[in-house]
Amino acid sequence: MFAHARRRLALVYAATFAAALVLLGPVLYLSFSHQLADASDAALRLAAQRQAVLALDTSGTTLGLSPRFRAPPALDQRDTFSFLVAPDGRLRANPTQVHHAGLPDLAAVRQAARQRVGLFSTVRTRDAGDIRLFTVPLLRGGRVIALLQAGRSLDALSAAQRSLLVFLLELGAAAVAAATVGGLVLSRLAMRPIHAAFAAQRAFVADASHELRTPLTLIRTNAEVLLDADAVHDPADRALVEDIIGLSERMGGLIGGLLLLARLDAGALPLARDAVDLAELVRTACRQMERLAERHGIQVVLDDLTPLAARGDRARLEQVVLILLDNAVKYSPAGGRVTVAVRRRGVQAVVEVSDTGCGLDPEEIGRLFARFHRGRWAGQSAEGSGLGLSIAQGIVRAHGGHIAIASGAGSGTCVTVTLPLAAREAAGRRGRD
């Protein structure tokens, strides 16, 4: 129970952390990606301005071009190409010898010449990818004499953004894994006081149940001695003594159930691990329930008892079947039928106990294994403490099995107990498969 709770807490912690990363990750990616793009644009602008300074001729010639413009670019700008374009769009110089359709970007040239400010533009090409351009006008005497357009491929920026995305994904995955491990550690630490409290509660229930059994046994024994010795002559007093015996018996059963549950919770219930013939066990349990079934007018039918052996404690498994039969008989209307079957399902044995009662509502099924919970079937009331199904579930789980209930209003109830087959039975099944 506590291991399941720890896992759930760790998963909730990891899921919350992952959700936070999902919300924060795109923000981080977009922010860093925008910063990379801004840095790339800033480098392109700087390269364009540098080339623009080289392109201006201080001698005052008409064209205003400097011979230094054809000099090779600096080492940190070798990935940048440049064009010198006249205001009317004619290409005046191509020092980096870039020849590609769509370059230079004449629309950007005209807009920059008209606005007399530098501006960015992007040209999309099929073979070279996206090209980022910056166009800066060269002014002389208040008029635009030429425009310098510098550009660079966005492949490097795209590669950097992809690397950033991969890094964030890897970092996020590592963070979620670390959060999961940390959640397990923290949940274990958080569950320690709860586990200690439950252990103390189980110990108290076990000790109290054990201590109460002796005085209850003495009360019942003394009451039976009074009746057997004919020491009580008044009929009303004898009825009171008989009530004492009945209540003592019922209280003893309740205390025994609580003690058994405490041992199951603590994993301290001793269980044999023998090969148990389930078909023979079911027959024995049905014989023990015959008188109770007859008293309620219920027919118990044995159906498809496949000879199967499960490994476990025969007495405890028989107790499970008796609990299921007792519930089926007591909560079925007179004239009903209880059917018991033993079948094979792969490498597992299945014991089914079904009745023809009025069935259960879906919301009722989920509460049936709760301790002290007693369902209501068409207004019937039956004796019991509400611990039977909890005990049956605990015993089945201790054997590595599973118990399930299927029912519907007006369609009866079927309880299925699934148990691992004994090693020899399971090996034989795998061999036939």
C-alpha positions as CSV (number, residue, x, y, z in Angstrom):
1,M,0.0,0.0,0.0
2,F,2.8,2.4,1.0
3,A,4.9,1.5,-2.0
4,H,2.0,2.3,-4.3
5,A,1.4,5.6,-2.5
6,R,5.1,6.5,-2.9
7,R,5.1,5.7,-6.6
8,R,2.0,7.8,-7.0
9,L,3.5,10.7,-5.2
10,A,6.7,10.5,-7.2
11,L,4.7,10.3,-10.5
12,V,2.6,13.3,-9.4
13,Y,5.8,15.3,-8.6
14,A,7.5,14.3,-11.9
15,A,4.3,15.1,-13.9
16,T,4.0,18.5,-12.2
17,F,7.7,19.2,-12.9
18,A,7.3,18.0,-16.5
19,A,4.2,20.2,-17.0
20,A,6.2,23.2,-15.7
21,L,8.9,22.4,-18.2
22,V,6.4,22.1,-21.0
23,L,5.1,25.5,-20.2
24,L,8.6,27.1,-19.5
25,G,10.5,25.3,-22.3
26,P,8.9,27.1,-25.3
27,V,9.4,30.4,-23.5
28,L,13.1,29.7,-23.0
29,Y,13.5,28.4,-26.5
30,L,11.8,31.4,-28.1
31,S,13.7,33.8,-25.9
32,F,17.1,32.3,-26.6
33,S,16.2,31.8,-30.3
34,H,15.2,35.5,-30.5
35,Q,18.5,36.5,-28.8
36,L,20.5,34.4,-31.3
37,A,18.6,36.0,-34.2
38,D,19.3,39.5,-32.7
39,A,23.0,38.7,-32.3
40,S,23.1,37.5,-35.9
41,D,21.4,40.6,-37.1
42,A,23.7,42.8,-35.1
43,A,26.8,41.1,-36.6
44,L,25.3,41.5,-40.1
45,R,24.6,45.2,-39.4
46,L,28.1,45.7,-38.2
47,A,29.6,44.0,-41.3
48,A,27.4,46.1,-43.6
49,Q,28.4,49.3,-41.9
50,R,32.1,48.3,-42.1
51,Q,31.8,47.7,-45.8
52,A,29.8,50.9,-46.2
53,V,32.7,52.9,-44.7
54,L,35.1,51.1,-47.1
55,A,32.8,51.9,-50.1
56,L,32.8,55.7,-49.5
57,D,35.4,57.6,-51.4
58,T,36.7,60.7,-49.6
59,S,38.1,62.2,-52.8
60,G,34.7,63.5,-53.8
61,T,34.4,61.6,-57.1
62,T,31.0,61.4,-58.7
63,L,30.3,57.7,-58.1
64,G,31.8,57.8,-54.6
65,L,33.4,54.3,-54.7
66,S,36.6,53.5,-52.9
67,P,39.1,51.1,-54.4
68,R,39.4,49.5,-50.9
69,F,35.8,48.2,-51.3
70,R,37.2,45.3,-53.4
71,A,39.5,44.3,-50.6
72,P,38.8,40.9,-49.0
73,P,36.5,41.0,-45.9
74,A,37.9,40.7,-42.4
75,L,38.4,37.2,-41.0
76,D,35.3,37.4,-38.8
77,Q,33.1,38.5,-41.7
78,R,34.2,35.9,-44.3
79,D,30.7,34.4,-44.1
80,T,29.2,37.7,-45.2
81,F,28.8,38.8,-48.8
82,S,28.1,42.3,-50.1
83,F,26.6,44.1,-53.1
84,L,27.0,47.8,-54.1
85,V,23.8,48.9,-55.9
86,A,22.9,52.2,-57.5
87,P,19.7,53.9,-56.3
88,D,18.0,52.8,-59.5
89,G,18.7,49.2,-58.8
90,R,21.7,48.7,-61.1
91,L,24.4,46.4,-59.6
92,R,27.6,48.5,-59.3
93,A,29.9,46.0,-57.5
94,N,29.9,42.4,-56.4
95,P,33.2,42.0,-54.5
96,T,32.4,38.6,-53.0
97,Q,31.3,37.2,-56.4
98,V,27.9,35.9,-55.2
99,H,25.5,35.1,-58.1
100,H,22.1,33.9,-57.2
101,A,18.6,34.5,-58.4
102,G,16.8,37.0,-56.2
103,L,20.1,38.7,-55.1
104,P,20.5,41.6,-54.5
105,D,17.1,42.2,-53.0
106,L,15.9,45.2,-55.2
107,A,12.7,45.7,-53.2
108,A,14.8,46.3,-50.1
109,V,17.2,48.6,-52.1
110,R,14.3,50.8,-53.3
111,Q,12.8,51.0,-49.8
112,A,16.1,51.8,-48.1
113,A,16.8,54.5,-50.8
114,R,13.3,56.0,-50.2
115,Q,13.5,55.9,-46.4
116,R,17.2,56.7,-46.2
117,V,17.7,54.3,-43.3
118,G,19.2,50.8,-43.1
119,L,16.7,47.9,-43.0
120,F,16.7,44.2,-42.8
121,S,15.0,41.8,-45.2
122,T,15.0,38.0,-45.8
123,V,15.1,36.3,-49.2
124,R,13.9,32.6,-49.4
125,T,15.7,30.4,-51.9
126,R,15.1,26.7,-52.7
127,D,18.8,25.7,-52.9
128,A,20.6,28.0,-50.5
129,G,17.9,28.3,-47.8
130,D,17.0,31.6,-46.2
131,I,19.3,34.6,-46.8
132,R,19.3,37.5,-44.3
133,L,20.1,40.9,-45.8
134,F,20.8,44.4,-44.4
135,T,20.7,47.3,-46.8
136,V,22.4,50.6,-45.8
137,P,22.2,53.8,-48.0
138,L,25.4,55.7,-48.7
139,L,24.8,59.4,-48.5
140,R,26.8,62.2,-50.1
141,G,25.6,65.8,-49.9
142,G,22.3,64.8,-48.5
143,R,21.4,62.4,-51.4
144,V,21.7,58.7,-51.8
145,I,24.6,57.9,-54.2
146,A,24.6,54.1,-53.7
147,L,23.3,51.4,-51.4
148,L,25.4,48.6,-49.8
149,Q,23.5,45.4,-49.2
150,A,25.3,42.8,-47.0
151,G,23.9,39.3,-46.5
152,R,24.6,36.0,-44.9
153,S,22.9,32.5,-44.9
154,L,20.6,31.7,-42.0
155,D,21.8,28.1,-42.1
156,A,24.2,28.7,-39.2
157,L,21.5,30.4,-37.2
158,S,19.0,27.5,-37.9
159,A,21.7,25.0,-36.9
160,A,22.3,26.9,-33.6
161,Q,18.5,27.0,-32.9
162,R,18.2,23.3,-33.6
163,S,21.1,22.6,-31.2
164,L,19.4,24.8,-28.6
165,L,16.2,22.8,-29.0
166,V,18.0,19.5,-28.7
167,F,19.9,20.8,-25.6
168,L,16.6,22.0,-24.0
169,L,14.9,18.6,-24.7
170,E,17.9,16.7,-23.3
171,L,18.1,19.0,-20.3
172,G,14.3,18.6,-19.8
173,A,14.4,14.8,-20.0
174,A,17.3,14.7,-17.5
175,A,15.5,17.1,-15.2
176,V,12.3,15.0,-15.3
177,A,14.3,11.9,-14.6
178,A,16.1,13.6,-11.7
179,A,12.7,14.9,-10.5
180,T,11.3,11.3,-10.6
181,V,14.2,10.0,-8.6
182,G,14.0,12.9,-6.2
183,G,10.3,12.4,-5.9
184,L,10.8,8.8,-4.9
185,V,13.4,9.8,-2.3
186,L,11.3,12.7,-0.9
187,S,8.1,10.6,-0.9
188,R,9.9,7.8,1.0
189,L,11.0,10.4,3.5
190,A,7.6,11.9,3.7
191,M,5.9,8.5,4.1
192,R,8.1,7.4,6.9
193,P,6.1,9.0,9.7
194,I,2.9,7.8,8.1
195,H,4.2,4.3,7.8
196,A,5.3,4.4,11.4
197,A,1.8,5.6,12.4
198,F,0.1,2.8,10.5
199,A,2.6,0.2,11.9
200,A,1.7,1.4,15.4
201,Q,-2.0,1.2,14.5
202,R,-1.7,-2.3,13.2
203,A,0.3,-3.4,16.2
204,F,-2.4,-1.8,18.5
205,V,-5.2,-3.6,16.6
206,A,-3.3,-6.9,16.7
207,D,-2.5,-6.6,20.4
208,A,-6.0,-5.4,21.4
209,S,-7.6,-8.2,19.3
210,H,-5.4,-10.7,21.0
211,E,-6.0,-9.4,24.5
212,L,-9.8,-9.3,23.9
213,R,-10.1,-12.9,22.7
214,T,-9.4,-14.4,26.2
215,P,-12.0,-12.5,28.2
216,L,-14.6,-13.0,25.4
217,T,-13.8,-16.7,25.4
218,L,-14.3,-16.8,29.2
219,I,-17.6,-15.0,29.0
220,R,-18.9,-17.3,26.4
221,T,-17.7,-20.4,28.2
222,N,-19.2,-19.3,31.5
223,A,-22.5,-18.6,29.8
224,E,-22.6,-22.0,28.2
225,V,-21.8,-23.6,31.6
226,L,-24.7,-21.9,33.1
227,L,-27.0,-23.2,30.4
228,D,-25.5,-26.7,30.4
229,A,-25.8,-27.0,34.3
230,D,-29.4,-25.8,34.1
231,A,-28.4,-23.1,36.6
232,V,-30.8,-20.6,35.1
233,H,-34.5,-21.6,35.4
234,D,-36.3,-18.5,34.4
235,P,-37.1,-18.5,30.6
236,A,-36.4,-14.7,30.4
237,D,-33.0,-15.2,32.1
238,R,-32.1,-18.1,29.9
239,A,-32.9,-15.9,26.8
240,L,-30.5,-13.3,28.2
241,V,-27.7,-15.9,28.7
242,E,-28.3,-17.2,25.1
243,D,-28.0,-13.6,23.8
244,I,-24.7,-13.3,25.7
245,I,-23.4,-16.5,24.0
246,G,-24.6,-15.2,20.6
247,L,-23.0,-11.8,21.0
248,S,-19.8,-13.2,22.4
249,E,-19.6,-15.5,19.3
250,R,-20.2,-12.6,17.0
251,M,-17.7,-10.4,18.8
252,G,-15.1,-13.2,18.7
253,G,-15.5,-13.5,15.0
254,L,-15.1,-9.7,14.6
255,I,-11.9,-9.7,16.7
256,G,-10.6,-12.7,14.8
257,G,-11.2,-10.9,11.5
258,L,-9.4,-7.7,12.8
259,L,-6.5,-9.8,14.0
260,L,-6.2,-11.5,10.6
261,L,-6.4,-8.2,8.8
262,A,-3.7,-6.8,11.0
263,R,-1.4,-9.7,10.2
264,L,-2.1,-9.4,6.5
265,D,-1.3,-5.7,6.6
266,A,1.9,-6.4,8.4
267,G,2.8,-9.3,6.1
268,A,3.1,-11.4,9.2
269,L,0.4,-14.0,8.3
270,P,2.1,-17.4,8.1
271,L,1.1,-19.2,4.8
272,A,1.9,-22.7,3.6
273,R,3.1,-23.1,0.1
274,D,1.7,-26.4,-0.9
275,A,0.0,-27.6,-4.1
276,V,-3.7,-27.2,-3.5
277,D,-6.3,-29.0,-5.6
278,L,-8.8,-26.2,-6.2
279,A,-11.5,-28.4,-7.6
280,E,-11.5,-30.6,-4.4
281,L,-11.2,-27.5,-2.2
282,V,-14.3,-26.0,-3.9
283,R,-16.3,-29.2,-3.4
284,T,-15.4,-29.3,0.3
285,A,-16.4,-25.6,0.8
286,C,-19.7,-26.2,-1.0
287,R,-20.5,-29.2,1.3
288,Q,-19.9,-27.0,4.3
289,M,-22.3,-24.4,3.0
290,E,-25.1,-26.8,2.1
291,R,-27.0,-26.4,5.3
292,L,-26.9,-22.5,5.2
293,A,-27.9,-22.6,1.5
294,E,-30.9,-24.9,2.3
295,R,-32.0,-22.6,5.1
296,H,-32.1,-19.7,2.7
297,G,-33.7,-21.7,-0.1
298,I,-30.6,-21.4,-2.3
299,Q,-29.3,-24.0,-4.7
300,V,-25.5,-24.4,-5.0
301,V,-24.4,-25.7,-8.4
302,L,-20.9,-26.9,-9.2
303,D,-20.1,-26.1,-12.8
304,D,-17.0,-26.9,-14.8
305,L,-14.6,-27.9,-12.0
306,T,-11.4,-28.3,-13.9
307,P,-8.7,-30.2,-11.9
308,L,-6.1,-27.5,-11.2
309,A,-3.4,-27.1,-8.6
310,A,-2.4,-23.7,-7.2
311,R,0.4,-23.2,-4.8
312,G,-0.7,-21.8,-1.4
313,D,-2.2,-22.3,2.0
314,R,-5.2,-24.7,1.7
315,A,-7.0,-23.5,4.8
316,R,-6.7,-19.8,3.8
317,L,-7.8,-20.4,0.3
318,E,-10.8,-22.4,1.6
319,Q,-11.6,-19.5,3.9
320,V,-11.7,-17.2,0.8
321,V,-14.2,-19.6,-1.0
322,L,-16.3,-19.8,2.1
323,I,-16.5,-16.0,2.4
324,L,-17.6,-15.7,-1.2
325,L,-20.2,-18.5,-0.9
326,D,-21.5,-17.0,2.4
327,N,-22.0,-13.6,0.7
328,A,-23.6,-15.2,-2.4
329,V,-26.0,-17.3,-0.3
330,K,-27.0,-14.6,2.2
331,Y,-27.6,-11.9,-0.4
332,S,-29.5,-14.0,-2.9
333,P,-33.3,-14.2,-2.8
334,A,-35.1,-17.4,-1.9
335,G,-35.2,-19.8,-4.9
336,G,-32.0,-18.4,-6.3
337,R,-28.9,-20.2,-7.4
338,V,-25.2,-19.9,-6.7
339,T,-22.8,-21.3,-9.3
340,V,-19.2,-22.2,-8.6
341,A,-16.6,-22.9,-11.3
342,V,-12.9,-23.6,-11.5
343,R,-11.3,-22.8,-14.9
344,R,-7.9,-22.3,-16.4
345,R,-6.8,-19.0,-17.9
346,G,-3.3,-19.3,-19.4
347,V,-0.9,-20.0,-16.6
348,Q,-3.5,-19.0,-14.0
349,A,-6.4,-20.7,-12.2
350,V,-9.7,-18.9,-11.9
351,V,-12.4,-19.6,-9.3
352,E,-15.7,-18.0,-10.0
353,V,-18.6,-17.6,-7.6
354,S,-21.8,-16.1,-9.2
355,D,-25.3,-15.7,-7.9
356,T,-28.7,-14.7,-9.2
357,G,-29.3,-11.9,-6.8
358,C,-30.4,-8.4,-7.6
359,G,-26.9,-7.2,-8.4
360,L,-25.0,-4.1,-7.5
361,D,-24.8,-0.5,-8.7
362,P,-21.4,0.4,-10.3
363,E,-20.6,2.9,-7.6
364,E,-21.2,0.3,-5.0
365,I,-18.7,-2.2,-6.4
366,G,-15.7,0.1,-5.7
367,R,-16.6,0.2,-2.0
368,L,-17.1,-3.5,-1.4
369,F,-13.5,-4.2,-0.3
370,A,-13.6,-1.4,2.2
371,R,-13.5,-2.6,5.8
372,F,-16.8,-2.6,7.7
373,H,-18.6,-1.7,4.5
374,R,-21.8,-3.6,4.0
375,G,-23.8,-3.3,0.8
376,R,-27.6,-3.0,0.6
377,W,-29.4,-5.5,-1.6
378,A,-33.1,-4.7,-2.1
379,G,-33.6,-3.8,1.5
380,Q,-32.3,-7.1,2.8
381,S,-30.2,-7.1,6.0
382,A,-27.8,-9.9,6.8
383,E,-25.5,-10.7,9.6
384,G,-21.9,-9.9,9.3
385,S,-19.2,-7.4,10.2
386,G,-18.3,-6.1,6.8
387,L,-14.8,-7.6,6.9
388,G,-15.3,-10.7,4.8
389,L,-14.3,-9.3,1.4
390,S,-11.4,-7.3,2.9
391,I,-10.1,-10.6,4.4
392,A,-10.6,-12.5,1.2
393,Q,-8.8,-9.7,-0.8
394,G,-5.9,-9.7,1.6
395,I,-5.5,-13.5,1.5
396,V,-5.7,-13.6,-2.3
397,R,-3.1,-10.9,-2.6
398,A,-0.8,-12.7,-0.2
399,H,-1.0,-15.6,-2.6
400,G,0.0,-13.4,-5.6
401,G,-3.5,-13.4,-7.0
402,H,-6.3,-11.0,-7.8
403,I,-9.9,-10.7,-6.9
404,A,-12.5,-8.8,-8.9
405,I,-16.3,-8.3,-8.8
406,A,-18.5,-7.9,-11.8
407,S,-22.2,-7.0,-11.3
408,G,-25.1,-5.0,-12.6
409,A,-28.4,-4.0,-11.2
410,G,-30.8,-6.9,-11.7
411,S,-28.2,-9.2,-13.3
412,G,-26.6,-10.9,-10.3
413,T,-23.0,-10.7,-9.1
414,C,-19.9,-12.7,-10.1
415,V,-16.7,-12.7,-8.0
416,T,-13.6,-13.9,-9.8
417,V,-10.5,-15.1,-7.9
418,T,-7.3,-15.5,-10.1
419,L,-4.4,-17.4,-8.6
420,P,-1.1,-18.5,-10.1
421,L,-0.9,-22.2,-11.0
422,A,1.5,-24.5,-9.3
423,A,4.9,-24.7,-11.1
424,R,4.2,-28.1,-12.5
425,E,0.7,-27.1,-13.9
426,A,2.1,-23.9,-15.4
427,A,5.0,-25.7,-17.0
428,G,2.7,-28.2,-18.5
429,R,0.5,-25.4,-19.9
430,R,3.5,-23.7,-21.5
431,G,4.7,-27.0,-22.9
432,R,1.3,-27.5,-24.6
433,D,1.3,-24.0,-25.9
